[in-house]
């Protein structure tokens, strides 16, 4: 199985992309063109990915030495559009730092 942080990063990027699709594609389709099914589908996908993201974040907390404050930062970042793409770089650096600490 993937390293917990790598899995979190993958799920985080998918979840962030689904959030943007929900906000900028499905919502306009619903309110501008009267297609509520778009929000139903995109919202369901996004909701499932968000739950998976929360599970992956919990897994990172349990299996790495991440402080709780870092997990809170990542969680809050996941609630804001576009921010998960920026926090992904930090998660990559944190994962690299974690792997060098375990090798030493």
C-alpha atoms as one frame of an Amber mdcrd trajectory, in Angstrom:
protein
   0.000   0.000   0.000   1.137   3.540  -0.664   2.843   5.613   1.987   0.099
   7.396   3.993   1.212  10.883   2.922   1.401   9.889  -0.763  -2.099   8.461
  -0.547  -3.334  11.603   1.223  -1.805  13.789  -1.477  -3.440  11.754  -4.251
  -6.851  11.777  -2.605  -6.452  15.460  -1.720  -5.833  16.442  -5.331  -8.795
  14.393  -6.533 -11.015  15.877  -3.829  -9.863  19.416  -4.651 -10.553  18.867
  -8.343 -14.017  17.509  -7.600 -14.687  20.559  -5.418 -13.777  22.917  -8.266
 -15.963  20.955 -10.676 -18.830  21.177  -8.203 -18.391  24.924  -7.723 -17.572
  26.059 -11.241 -19.351  23.534 -13.469 -22.184  21.828 -11.598 -23.462  24.848
  -9.663 -23.710  27.074 -12.776 -25.427  24.223 -14.616 -27.971  23.987 -11.822
 -28.681  27.674 -11.311 -28.147  29.115 -14.780 -29.458  26.286 -16.934 -31.798
  24.446 -14.588 -29.877  21.161 -14.470 -29.953  20.093 -10.795 -28.742  16.589
 -11.633 -25.244  18.022 -12.212 -24.988  19.068  -8.561 -26.413  15.755  -7.417
 -23.751  13.788  -9.313 -20.795  16.104  -8.666 -21.836  16.589  -5.049 -22.034
  12.857  -4.440 -18.614  12.266  -5.968 -17.116  15.171  -4.043 -18.720  14.007
  -0.788 -17.324  10.509  -1.181 -13.872  11.856  -1.945 -14.046  14.194   1.041
 -14.842  11.292   3.356 -11.941   9.331   1.842  -9.727  12.396   2.339 -10.675
  12.571   6.030  -9.888   8.867   6.454  -6.546   9.328   4.681  -5.720  12.308
   6.902  -6.527  10.246   9.998  -4.291   7.473   8.663  -1.437   9.962   8.272
  -1.918  11.100  11.859  -1.816   7.515  13.110   1.188   6.331  11.074   3.482
   9.349  10.877   4.875  11.847  13.319   2.768  14.716  12.059   1.658  17.149
  14.744  -2.090  17.641  15.151  -1.761  21.299  14.133  -0.405  20.238  10.726
  -3.372  17.948  10.192  -5.720  20.797  11.135  -3.972  23.042   8.588  -4.379
  20.410   5.852  -8.037  19.895   6.790  -8.820  23.621   6.700  -6.990  23.927
   3.389  -9.244  21.222   1.952 -12.306  23.385   2.648 -11.104  26.290   0.500
 -11.073  26.293  -3.315  -7.587  26.157  -4.926  -5.706  26.010  -1.579  -5.217
  22.201  -1.621  -3.086  22.569  -4.747  -0.724  24.879  -2.858  -0.644  22.805
   0.339   0.242  19.745  -1.752   3.758  21.126  -2.205   4.153  21.413   1.544
   2.866  17.881   2.036   5.457  16.625  -0.463   8.189  18.399   1.517   6.836
  17.047   4.809   6.805  13.514   3.380  10.383  13.910   2.173  11.446  15.177
   5.591   9.650  12.260   7.259  11.424   9.747   5.032  14.865  11.233   5.697
  14.224  11.163   9.442  13.240   7.499   9.366  16.301   6.585   7.286  18.729
   8.280   9.670
